[in-house]
Amino acid sequence: MSDPSGFDNGVEPGRRLISVEHDRSHSLAERLAGRIHALSWRSPVHHFRLRGRYPLKLFDVPADPIEGLVRLGGAMLDGEILWQGESVRIEDYDFRPRAMSAAFSDHLQSFAWLRDLSAAGPRQRVAPIAELLARRWLDAFGKQVHEFAWRPDLWGRRILFWGCHAPLMMSSEELRTPLLNALNRGAKHLDNCADKAAPGLPRVAAWAGVTAAGLLIPGGELRQLHGEQGIERALTDAIHDDGGIVSRSPVEQMDLIGLLAMLRKYYEMRGQRPPAPLTDALGRAVAPLLGLTLGDGGLSSWQGASPIDGGRIDAVVAASGVRGRPLRQSRDWGYQRLSVGHTRIIADAAPPPISRFAHDACASTLAFEMSDGPWRLIVNCGGGRGANNALHPDLAQALRSTAAHSTLVLADSNSTAIHTDGSLGKGVTEVEVERQEDMHGSHIDMRHDGYARRYGFAHRRRIVIGTGGREVRGQDQLLPTGRGPRGDAAGYAIRFHLAPGVDVSATADGSGALLRIAEGALWRFRATGGEVGIEDSLWIDSRGRPQATRQLVISGAVPAEGIDVQWVLARSA
């Protein structure tokens, strides 16, 4: 979906401060309590809770609102499950722990691959694979309650996918009975532990499973009510007022919309109207996702995401049933969208997400991406640990850094500390944002305090798109704050990572460059206040593959009074 160029009445002018709350990461006591709870699943008391008559049938089969990827389903017909750079051979996979990433293991355990398998061919062709894998899961975990497979969010997703794709797995009586028994046990398990799922998207997934089970299994009216109360609480904690998810992850935003769209299909199956909190959350979640799309319709790269293709975005939005325009000013989620003419810019104008709600988050504050019509020009490297699980751990860690984003880096350090365990440390706590829109263009003024305590400077960035979108003016400043050991910083680098296909050449005077988009326009780059260089870079594409590219770098020393660097991108053809 496209948004209008020029003046947008949907943007409220003025200055506002975005502050991150105290990072209430899981304390040792919380982690210990969670571990004890998981161990209690193996107790006789918990096993007694899971006993009881299993359903003889399901009410009906809800439709999966999102079509799977034929490419991935075809790989399954060829004997391999592929996902985000990892693979496993179906012939010898039994769902038990093995050497693979936790994300790939969760994908397999959730049965989300059923969506892709169902898209690969007629039921009689794909059902044998689904039945084989379902039987293996039952052999491994059908009766054994273990955290590896029985985590609340996994069971929530599993119930949603089992319900939508039941015909692929339950065509034979031999398999139908144990699967229905396992489904019933999983629902009872969730009744008691959905609120123990991690806050944010995992807890929403767990409660979605409770609600879906109440709608799917006969006699589930009380469970349905219990699930609706739980998912209302989970959504309140997981979504900002503007509809963005608390993890600030575009991929999780897509996932959230997909989960809620699936759950809505369960209500449609029963001829019921979804509760207001569910429809309200779904209605609010679409605009922030669309707000992160560039001119090619695909996602910009934030918080470890790859630039997911526009076709997949369209499929998720269509499944939501929500028709909306891209959110241009996101005060809580923290992304700002500037659009004039054919030029679109998306900027990260908020502190990183707190570790309690996000894993493997990135230090990307004040970075931006830019497109000219359907062509990307300025990008972030993307990827991190969220797009390709097969990346070398050192590279995945580097892709989370400030230097992997199109923004200023001071003293070769991250604006927010990045830990190897996936959490973030000290750094940006406040971002001040001022936004203005008028008939002459779009303007944003941002400032963060990530370097204030260590180096005594605040980073301020201004970006202005002029009339018609043919000129983008920027200013990066390091402003003394009166705090920190000012003058100890070794230097600065302002990075502009270029999209693949952008040919770059330096100007003779060393203060600019020519950027020619393949099959697109020529953009002239000029800078004052620093030296312009060209360095190698890389970009993680929509399939999670690293692509070699280049980057412009404005660099220099940082005197005690700070720096003032101005730059301009002008479209000349």
C-alpha positions in Angstrom: 0.0 0.0 0.0 1.3 3.4 -0.8 0.9 6.6 1.2 0.4 10.1 -0.2 3.4 12.4 -0.8 3.8 15.8 0.7 1.8 17.3 3.5 0.2 14.7 5.8 -2.4 15.8 8.4 -1.8 12.6 10.3 1.5 13.8 11.7 1.3 15.9 14.9 4.0 18.6 15.0 6.0 19.4 18.1 8.7 18.1 20.3 8.4 15.1 22.5 10.7 13.0 24.7 10.7 9.2 24.5 12.2 7.5 27.6 12.9 3.8 28.1 11.5 2.4 31.4 13.9 0.7 33.8 15.0 -2.5 32.2 13.2 -5.0 34.3 15.1 -8.0 32.9 14.4 -11.3 34.5 16.1 -11.4 37.9 17.8 -14.5 39.2 14.7 -15.1 41.4 12.4 -14.8 38.4 14.5 -17.2 36.3 14.7 -19.6 39.2 10.9 -19.5 39.7 10.4 -20.1 36.0 12.7 -23.1 36.1 11.0 -24.6 39.1 7.6 -24.1 37.4 8.9 -25.9 34.3 10.3 -28.8 36.4 6.9 -29.1 38.1 5.4 -30.2 34.7 7.0 -33.5 35.3 5.4 -34.0 38.7 2.6 -36.5 39.3 0.3 -33.6 40.2 0.7 -32.1 36.8 0.3 -35.4 35.0 -2.9 -35.9 37.0 -4.2 -32.5 35.7 -3.7 -33.7 32.1 -5.7 -36.8 32.5 -9.3 -37.2 31.3 -11.3 -38.2 28.4 -10.0 -36.9 25.1 -12.4 -35.5 22.4 -13.7 -37.9 19.8 -13.7 -35.2 17.2 -13.2 -31.5 16.6 -15.9 -29.0 15.9 -14.6 -28.2 12.5 -11.4 -27.2 10.7 -10.7 -23.4 10.6 -9.0 -22.0 7.5 -5.4 -20.9 7.7 -5.7 -17.3 6.5 -2.1 -17.1 5.3 -0.9 -19.2 2.4 2.4 -21.0 2.8 5.5 -20.7 0.7 5.5 -23.3 -2.1 9.3 -23.1 -2.2 9.6 -24.4 1.4 6.8 -26.9 0.9 8.5 -28.3 -2.2 11.7 -28.7 -0.2 9.7 -30.9 2.3 8.5 -33.0 -0.6 12.2 -33.5 -1.5 12.9 -34.6 2.0 14.2 -31.5 3.8 12.8 -28.8 6.1 14.4 -25.4 5.3 14.1 -22.3 7.4 16.2 -19.2 7.8 19.4 -20.7 6.6 19.1 -24.0 8.5 17.8 -27.4 7.3 17.1 -30.8 8.6 16.5 -34.1 6.8 13.0 -35.5 7.4 14.3 -39.0 7.0 16.2 -38.9 10.4 14.5 -36.1 12.3 12.6 -37.2 15.5 12.0 -33.8 17.3 14.4 -34.6 20.1 17.1 -32.1 21.0 20.0 -31.9 18.5 22.5 -29.4 17.3 20.5 -26.5 15.8 19.5 -23.0 16.8 16.8 -22.5 19.3 14.8 -20.5 16.8 14.8 -23.4 14.3 13.9 -25.9 17.0 11.0 -23.7 18.0 9.8 -23.5 14.3 9.9 -27.3 14.0 8.2 -27.9 17.4 5.4 -25.4 16.6 4.4 -27.3 13.5 4.4 -23.9 11.6 5.9 -25.8 8.6 2.4 -27.4 8.1 1.5 -24.1 6.3 4.3 -24.4 3.7 3.7 -28.2 3.3 0.0 -27.6 2.6 0.9 -25.2 -0.2 3.1 -27.7 -2.0 0.5 -29.9 -3.5 -2.8 -31.8 -3.1 -3.6 -33.4 0.2 -3.0 -36.9 -0.9 0.6 -36.0 -1.8 1.6 -33.9 1.2 -0.4 -35.7 4.0 2.0 -38.7 4.3 4.8 -36.3 5.3 2.6 -34.5 7.8 1.5 -37.8 9.3 5.1 -39.1 9.5 6.3 -36.1 11.4 3.2 -36.0 13.7 3.8 -39.6 14.6 7.4 -38.9 15.4 6.4 -36.0 17.6 3.9 -38.2 19.5 6.6 -40.9 20.0 9.0 -38.3 21.4 6.7 -36.0 23.4 3.1 -37.1 23.2 3.3 -38.6 26.8 6.5 -37.0 28.0 6.0 -33.5 29.4 9.3 -31.7 28.8 10.1 -28.0 28.6 11.8 -28.5 25.2 8.5 -29.3 23.5 5.8 -28.2 26.1 6.7 -24.6 26.6 3.5 -22.6 26.7 4.1 -20.5 23.6 5.0 -23.6 21.6 1.8 -25.4 22.6 -0.2 -22.2 21.8 1.2 -22.2 18.2 0.9 -25.9 17.9 -2.8 -25.9 18.7 -3.4 -23.1 16.1 -1.5 -25.0 13.4 -2.9 -28.5 14.3 -6.4 -27.1 14.1 -6.0 -25.3 10.8 -4.2 -28.3 9.2 -5.9 -31.2 10.9 -6.8 -33.0 7.6 -3.1 -33.4 6.8 -2.4 -35.3 10.0 -5.7 -36.9 11.0 -6.8 -38.7 7.9 -6.2 -42.1 9.5 -8.0 -43.4 12.7 -4.7 -44.8 13.9 -3.2 -41.3 14.2 -6.4 -39.3 14.9 -7.0 -40.8 18.3 -3.5 -40.1 19.8 -3.3 -36.6 18.2 -6.7 -35.7 19.7 -5.5 -37.0 23.1 -2.3 -35.0 22.8 -4.2 -31.9 21.7 -6.4 -32.2 24.8 -3.5 -32.7 27.1 -1.7 -29.7 25.6 -4.8 -27.6 26.1 -5.0 -28.6 29.8 -1.3 -27.9 30.2 -1.9 -24.4 28.8 -4.9 -23.8 31.1 -2.4 -23.8 34.0 0.7 -22.3 32.6 -0.1 -19.8 29.8 0.7 -16.9 32.0 4.1 -18.4 32.7 5.1 -17.7 29.1 7.6 -14.9 28.5 5.9 -11.5 28.3 5.2 -10.1 24.9 4.5 -12.2 21.8 5.2 -15.6 23.6 2.4 -15.0 26.1 0.0 -13.8 23.4 0.8 -17.1 21.5 0.1 -19.2 24.6 -3.2 -17.5 25.4 -4.2 -17.7 21.7 -3.8 -21.4 22.0 -6.0 -21.6 25.1 -8.7 -19.7 23.3 -8.4 -21.7 20.1 -8.7 -24.9 22.0 -11.8 -23.7 23.7 -13.3 -23.0 20.2 -12.0 -26.2 18.7 -12.7 -28.9 21.3 -16.4 -29.6 22.1 -17.4 -28.5 25.6 -14.8 -25.8 25.7 -17.0 -22.8 26.6 -15.3 -22.1 30.0 -11.9 -22.6 28.5 -12.8 -20.1 25.7 -13.8 -17.5 28.3 -10.6 -18.2 30.3 -8.6 -17.8 27.2 -10.2 -14.5 26.2 -9.5 -13.0 29.6 -5.9 -14.1 29.4 -5.3 -12.9 25.9 -6.7 -9.5 26.7 -4.1 -9.2 29.5 -1.4 -10.5 27.3 -2.2 -8.1 24.4 -2.3 -5.1 26.8 1.2 -5.9 27.9 2.5 -6.8 24.4 1.3 -3.9 22.3 1.9 -0.1 22.6 -1.0 2.3 22.3 0.0 3.0 18.7 -0.2 -0.8 17.8 3.5 -1.6 17.7 4.8 -4.6 19.6 7.0 -4.0 22.7 10.0 -5.9 21.2 10.1 -3.3 18.4 10.7 -6.2 16.0 9.1 -6.0 12.5 9.2 -9.8 12.3 7.4 -10.1 15.6 4.9 -7.5 14.4 4.1 -9.7 11.4 3.9 -12.8 13.6 1.5 -11.0 16.0 -0.8 -10.1 13.1 -0.6 -13.7 11.7 -1.4 -15.3 15.1 -4.4 -13.0 15.7 -5.7 -13.5 12.1 -5.5 -17.3 12.7 -7.4 -17.1 16.0 -10.1 -15.0 14.3 -10.6 -17.8 11.9 -11.5 -20.1 14.8 -14.3 -17.7 15.7 -15.5 -17.6 12.1 -15.5 -21.4 12.1 -17.9 -21.3 15.1 -20.0 -18.4 13.7 -19.0 -16.2 16.6 -17.8 -12.6 16.7 -14.3 -12.2 18.1 -14.0 -10.2 21.3 -13.3 -6.5 21.0 -9.8 -6.7 22.5 -8.7 -9.1 19.8 -10.2 -7.1 16.9 -8.9 -3.8 18.3 -5.4 -5.2 18.6 -5.5 -6.6 15.1 -6.8 -3.3 13.8 -4.1 -1.3 15.5 -1.2 -3.6 14.5 -1.4 -3.3 10.7 -0.5 0.4 10.3 2.8 0.2 12.2 3.9 -2.8 10.1 3.0 -0.9 6.9 4.9 2.1 8.2 8.1 0.2 8.0 7.8 -0.7 4.3 9.9 1.0 1.7 9.2 1.8 -2.0 9.5 -1.8 -3.1 6.8 -2.8 -0.7 9.2 -4.8 1.5 10.2 -4.2 5.1 13.1 -2.1 6.1 15.7 -3.8 8.3 15.3 -3.3 12.1 16.0 -5.3 15.2 17.6 -8.2 13.3 15.0 -8.5 10.6 15.7 -9.1 7.0 14.0 -7.0 4.3 11.0 -9.3 4.0 9.4 -9.3 0.5 6.4 -7.2 -0.1 4.4 -10.2 -1.2 4.6 -11.7 2.3 3.7 -8.4 3.9 0.6 -8.2 1.6 -0.4 -11.8 2.5 -0.3 -11.0 6.2 -2.1 -7.7 5.9 -4.8 -9.4 3.7 -5.2 -12.1 6.3 -5.8 -9.5 9.0 -8.8 -8.1 7.0 -7.6 -4.6 8.0 -7.3 -1.9 5.4 -5.1 0.9 6.7 -2.5 3.4 5.7 1.1 3.2 6.8 1.7 4.8 10.2 4.0 7.8 9.7 4.5 8.9 13.3 4.9 6.2 15.8 5.4 7.7 19.3 5.5 4.6 21.3 6.9 2.0 18.9 9.5 4.6 17.9 9.8 4.5 14.1 9.2 7.6 12.0 8.3 7.5 8.4 9.0 10.5 6.1 7.5 10.4 2.5 7.7 13.1 -0.1 7.4 12.3 -3.8 9.1 9.1 -4.6 11.4 9.4 -1.6 10.8 7.4 1.6 12.8 7.5 4.8 12.3 5.4 7.9 14.2 6.4 11.0 14.6 4.7 14.4 13.6 7.5 16.8 13.4 5.7 20.1 15.6 3.8 22.6 16.2 0.1 21.9 13.6 -2.3 23.4 14.3 -3.5 27.0 15.7 -7.0 27.4 12.6 -8.2 29.2 10.6 -8.0 25.9 13.3 -8.6 23.3 16.2 -10.9 22.6 19.1 -10.1 20.3 17.9 -6.5 19.9 20.1 -3.9 18.1 21.8 -0.6 19.0 20.3 1.2 16.0 19.0 4.5 17.5 18.8 7.4 15.0 19.7 5.1 12.0 17.6 5.5 8.9 16.8 3.7 5.6 15.9 5.4 2.4 14.3 4.4 -1.0 13.7 6.2 -4.3 10.6 4.7 -5.8 11.0 0.9 -5.9 14.8 1.2 -5.4 16.5 1.0 -2.1 19.4 3.5 -1.6 20.4 3.7 2.0 20.0 0.6 4.2 21.0 -1.0 7.4 23.0 -4.3 7.2 20.0 -6.1 8.9 20.1 -9.8 9.7 21.5 -10.0 13.2 20.2 -13.2 14.7 16.7 -12.9 13.4 17.1 -13.5 9.6 19.6 -16.3 9.1 20.3 -18.7 11.9 23.2 -20.2 10.0 25.3 -17.0 10.1 28.6 -17.3 12.0 27.9 -16.1 15.6 30.5 -13.4 15.4 28.9 -12.0 12.3 25.4 -12.2 13.8 26.7 -10.3 16.8 28.3 -7.7 14.6 25.1 -7.1 12.7 23.5 -6.0 16.0 26.0 -3.2 16.4 25.6 0.6 15.8 28.2 0.4 13.0 25.9 -2.0 11.1 23.3 0.7 10.9 23.2 4.0 8.9 23.9 6.3 11.7 26.8 7.9 13.7 29.2 5.8 15.7 31.4 7.5 18.4 34.8 6.0 19.4 34.0 2.8 17.5 31.5 1.9 20.3 27.8 1.0 20.3 25.3 3.7 21.4 23.8 0.9 23.6 26.0 -1.9 24.9 25.4 -5.3 23.3 25.9 -8.5 25.3 26.7 -11.9 23.9 23.7 -13.5 25.7 21.3 -11.5 23.6 20.5 -8.8 26.1 21.4 -5.1 25.9 23.3 -3.1 28.5 23.6 0.6 29.3 23.3 3.3 26.7 20.4 5.1 25.2 17.7 5.9 27.7 16.1 9.0 26.2 15.4 10.2 22.6 14.0 13.6 21.9 12.0 13.9 18.7 10.6 16.9 16.9 8.5 16.3 13.7 7.2 18.9 11.2 5.2 18.4 8.0 4.1 21.1 5.6 3.7 21.7 1.9 7.4 22.3 1.5 8.5 18.9 2.7 9.1 16.7 5.8 11.4 17.4 8.7 12.6 15.4 11.7 15.0 16.4 14.5 16.2 13.7 16.8 18.6 13.5 19.7 19.8 10.6 21.9 21.9 10.3 25.1 23.6 7.0 24.4 27.1 8.5 24.5 26.5 11.1 27.2 27.8 9.2 30.2 30.8 7.6 28.6 32.0 10.5 26.4 30.0 13.6 27.4 28.2 14.1 24.0 24.7 13.8 22.8 24.1 12.7 19.2 21.7 15.0 17.3 20.4 14.2 13.8 18.2 16.3 11.5 16.8 15.0 8.3 14.7 17.1 5.8 13.1 15.9 2.6 12.5 18.9 0.3 9.7 19.6 -2.0 9.2 16.8 -4.5 11.4 14.5 -2.6 14.4 15.2 -4.9 16.7 16.5 -2.1 17.4 15.1 1.3 19.4 17.3 3.7 20.9 16.0 6.9 22.9 17.2 9.9 24.7 15.1 12.5 26.0 16.8 15.6 27.8 15.7 18.7 26.8 18.2 21.4 28.6 18.6 24.7 26.3 17.6 27.6 28.4 18.6 30.7 28.6 14.9 31.6 31.3 12.3 30.9 35.0 12.6 30.1 34.6 14.9 27.0 37.5 14.7 24.6 38.4 11.1 25.3 36.6 9.8 22.2 39.0 8.8 19.5 36.9 9.9 16.6 33.5 9.5 14.9 32.1 7.8 11.8 28.8 8.5 10.2 27.9 5.5 8.1 25.5 5.2 5.1 25.3 1.6 4.1 24.3 1.3 0.4 21.8 -1.2 -1.0 23.1 -3.8 -3.4 23.0 -2.6 -7.0 24.0 1.0 -6.0 27.2 1.9 -7.9 29.3 4.4 -5.9 32.3 6.5 -7.0 34.1 9.2 -5.0 34.3 12.8 -6.2 37.8 14.2 -6.9 37.7 16.7 -4.0 37.0 13.9 -1.4 33.9 15.5 0.0 31.3 13.6 -1.9 30.2 10.7 -4.1 28.0 9.8 -7.0 25.4 7.1 -6.3 23.8 5.5 -9.3 21.0 3.0 -8.7 20.9 0.2 -11.2 18.1 0.9 -13.6 17.4 4.0 -11.5 18.4 7.5 -10.8 21.7 9.2 -10.1 22.0 10.8 -6.6 24.8 13.2 -5.7 26.2 13.1 -2.1 28.0 16.0 -0.5 29.3 16.5 3.0 30.9 19.3 5.0 32.6 19.0 8.4 34.2 15.6 7.8 36.1 13.5 5.3 34.1 11.2 3.0 35.3 7.7 2.3 34.0 4.5 0.7 34.3 1.1 2.5 33.0 -2.4 2.0 29.8 -3.4 3.6 27.2 -6.2 3.4 23.4 -6.5 3.4 21.3 -9.4 4.5 18.6 -10.0 1.8 15.0 -11.2 2.1 16.1 -14.9 2.3 18.7 -14.1 4.9 21.7 -14.3 2.5 24.7 -11.9 2.9 25.2 -9.7 -0.1 28.4 -7.7 -0.6 27.8 -4.0 -1.0 29.5 -0.7 -0.1 29.1 2.2 2.4 29.8 5.9 2.5 31.6 6.9 5.7 32.1 10.5 7.0 34.8 10.5 9.6 37.0 12.7 11.7 38.3 13.6 15.1 36.0 14.8 17.9 37.2 18.0 19.6 35.9 19.1 23.1 33.3 21.4 21.5 31.8 18.6 19.5 31.2 18.3 15.7 28.7 19.6 13.2 28.5 17.6 10.0 26.1 18.5 7.2 25.3 16.3 4.2 23.0 16.4 1.3 21.6 13.8 -1.2 20.3 15.4 -4.4 18.6 13.5 -7.2 20.0 14.7 -10.5 18.3 12.3 -13.0 
